[in-house]
Amino acid sequence: MYVQAIWGSWGEGRLNTIQYLEDQAARAERLARRITDTLTIEKLLAFADERRREIEVIAGKYRRA
C-alpha cells in the first residue's frame, strides 16, 4: 500500500518505463541523424534497437498479466 501511494499502481510504473525507453530510443535516433561519425551512428542506432526490444518485452509481459 505504501509503495503504491508513492509510485502509483504497478501498471503505471510499466507505462512510465515504456515511455522512458521510447524517449531514450527517439533521442538516440535523433542524435544519430545529426552526426557524421559512422561508428557513433551505429552505436546509437544499436542502443535505440535495444531500448525498443526492452519495450517489446515489457509490453508483452503487461499484456499477459
C-alpha positions as CSV (number, residue, x, y, z in Angstrom):
1,M,0.0,0.0,0.0
2,Y,2.8,2.4,1.0
3,V,4.7,1.7,-2.2
4,Q,1.6,2.3,-4.3
5,A,1.0,5.6,-2.6
6,I,4.5,6.7,-3.6
7,W,4.9,5.2,-7.1
8,G,1.3,4.6,-8.3
9,S,-0.1,1.3,-9.5
10,W,2.2,-1.2,-11.0
11,G,0.7,-0.7,-14.4
12,E,1.5,2.9,-14.3
13,G,5.1,2.0,-13.5
14,R,5.3,-0.1,-16.6
15,L,3.9,2.6,-18.7
16,N,6.3,5.1,-17.3
17,T,9.2,2.7,-18.0
18,I,8.0,2.2,-21.6
19,Q,7.7,5.9,-22.1
20,Y,11.2,6.4,-20.7
21,L,12.6,3.7,-23.1
22,E,10.7,5.2,-26.0
23,D,12.2,8.7,-25.2
24,Q,15.7,7.2,-25.0
25,A,15.4,5.4,-28.3
26,A,14.0,8.5,-30.0
27,R,16.7,10.7,-28.6
28,A,19.4,8.3,-29.8
29,E,17.9,8.2,-33.3
30,R,17.7,12.0,-33.5
31,L,21.3,12.3,-32.4
32,A,22.3,9.7,-35.0
33,R,20.8,11.8,-37.8
34,R,22.8,14.9,-36.7
35,I,26.3,13.5,-36.6
36,T,28.6,12.1,-39.3
37,D,30.8,9.6,-37.4
38,T,29.8,6.2,-38.7
39,L,30.8,4.2,-35.6
40,T,28.9,6.6,-33.3
41,I,25.8,6.4,-35.5
42,E,26.0,2.6,-35.4
43,K,26.3,2.6,-31.7
44,L,23.4,5.0,-31.2
45,L,21.1,3.0,-33.5
46,A,22.1,-0.2,-31.8
47,F,21.2,1.5,-28.4
48,A,17.8,2.5,-29.9
49,D,17.2,-1.0,-31.1
50,E,18.0,-2.4,-27.6
51,R,15.5,0.0,-26.0
52,R,12.8,-1.0,-28.5
53,R,13.4,-4.7,-27.7
54,E,13.1,-3.9,-24.0
55,I,9.8,-2.2,-24.7
56,E,8.5,-5.3,-26.6
57,V,9.5,-7.5,-23.6
58,I,7.8,-5.2,-21.1
59,A,4.7,-4.7,-23.3
60,G,4.5,-8.5,-23.8
61,K,4.6,-9.1,-20.0
62,Y,2.0,-6.4,-19.5
63,R,-0.4,-8.0,-22.0
64,R,-0.1,-11.4,-20.3
65,A,-0.5,-10.1,-16.8
